[in-house]
Amino acid sequence: MDINFRRNRKNSYSLAALTPLFPDAQMVKKPENGLMIYSFASRQKTPVFREVENASTDSVFIAGGPHPSGAPEETLSYFDYVVIGEGEQTLPELVKALRSGKDTSKVKGIAYKDVTGNPVFTENRGPVDLDMYPCFDPDRLMAPLEISRGCPFRCKYCQTPRIFGGKVRHRSIDSIVKFAQYYNDLRFTSSNALAYGSDGIHPRFDKVEKLLSSLHRIDGKKIYFGTFPSEVRPEFITEESIEMITKYCDNTRLNLGAQSGSDRILKEIWRGHTTEDTFRGIELCFKHGIIPVVDFIVGYPDETEEEQDKSLEMIKWISKKGGNVHAHYLTPLPGTPYEHAIPSVVSDRFKKVLGKMALEGKATGSWS
């Protein structure tokens, strides 16, 4: 049975982590005979489901990634198997079982339908040790360096702790340095770059500095830390952490998640920081010549217009001081406490101000 990864421009990071495990796999742009492996988020589910439903190939369809992990029963309406959570251990075991004709019910961390059409969930799979698996195969598909996985915070809108767990795991510096050789510009993925080496709640800036100094010693590398596709939490921005970034890194911007200008909303969504933390972190960025790029979510289920105004006031303050904003409308994601939530209406005032900022190049995103 041939192994085929269905590649698109949205799932390259996921496939980069999986392709080293399957040296004989092919990257395809449409269903092919054999094992068809997909990874996708909720926004891609409709075209993916349609493609699989209309496929005329002799295929076994396997799904993984954010949406299948959060909504396995829905996904099983179209797919034969769902890999739930991390795939580095589960997917090779499933592929081996399918290729050899063995019982797939012994594979941990998957879902499938039995002969009566009812969903079956096998035993949960534990978290993987990142150092046991490569970041990517440099000859096939590369991605930013994943330095950490998991998150101890339980923000109601976020799939990360539900998929990867609440215990943060870190790739070793030796492993990170090994894969850094393939890039001139180093960029990273993590739920909070400044939490490297820590439990995700209490910073270990000594370990962050050890990582950055090790990378800095590699000739010809530019380091972009705490920038897209990663970000930092505002309470992790301190004099010490900002000075490390200005000392070792090349970025003049820092991405951070504010998510709301209302302390009530921050408490309601289990965010774990306050607006005071956000203001303090942003001020430190400006003090050290770093441009903050601040993320906001609008449309929380019980968010009032007055609370949207609080976010708007913070956004205008950031813009006036020279920062940038990325704002987006709440998307209820499967597997999260907000899965069945109904987002609130965004005020005309919020849309008007953000629209004007977008035209001025000070805001990006989609907030309605």
C-alpha positions, 0 to 999 in steps of 0.5 A: 500500500502506497503512503500518500500525504495530501499536501496543501499550503495550510498543513506544511508544518504538520507534514514536515514533522511526519514525513521523516518517519515515512521515507517512501511516502509521496506528497500528492495534490489529490486522492491516490490509491493506497493510504491517504493521510490528511492533516487539517484545521477546522477552517479547511474541513469543508473542502477536505470532507468534500474531496474525500467523499467524492474520491473514486480511488482505492484508498484508506483515508486517515485524518489527523491534526486539529480538527480531526483530533477535536471532532473525531466522530464528525471526521469518521463520517468521511475518513476510515481512521482518525489519529487523535493528538500527536502523530509521531508514534501513532501514525507509524504504528497505524500504517504498519498495522494496515500494511501488514493486515494486523488488528488496528484496535491495538494501536493507541490514540486512534478512532475508527468505526466498528462493523455496526458503524459505531465509533471506537476509541482506542487507549489514549496515547501519552505525550512524545519525547520531542528529541526522539523525532526530527523537526523535519526532513531537510530534503523534502519539507521544512518548517520552523524549529519546534522548540516546545510543545504543550501549554499549561494554560487552559484558554477556553478558545484554544486547542493547544492544551487539549491536543498536546497536553498541559505539560510543556515539553522542550526540544533539547538545545543540541537537537535545535542547533542540529536542525538550525544548520539548515536555515540562515534565518531561524524561526520557531514554533512554541505556544510561548517562546519565552517559556522555553525550558520552563513549566510554562508558568514560571519563566526560566530565562537562564535556559532561554539565554542558553538556547539563544546564546548557543544559536548566536554562536553559529556563524551566519544565522539570524535569529527571530525569536517570539515572532510569527509563527510563535508568540509570547505571553505578556507576563513573560516580557520583563527587562531580562527577557527583552534584553536577551532578545535585543542582545541575541536576536535580529527581530525588531518586533515581538508578537504577544497575545493580549486577547482582550482589554477587559479583565473580566473577559480575561478571567472568564476565558481562563487566560491567566494574565491581566490587562496590567500585565499586557500594558506593562509588557508592551511598555517594555517593548517600546522602551527597548525599541521593539515594536509589539504586534499584539493579538486580540480576539473579539466576539466572546460569547458574553462579551458586551459592547463596553468590553469590546470598547476596552479592547478598542481603547487598548488597540488605539493606545498601541497604535498611537505609540507605534505598535501593530495589532492582529485581531480576529473574530472568535472561532468556536473550535472542536474539543474546546469549552467554546466548541458550541458557543455562539460568538457575540456581535462585533460593534460597528464602532469596533469594525470602523476603527479596525477597518481604518487601521487596516487601511493605514497598515496598522492592523491585520486579521478578520474581525467580523 
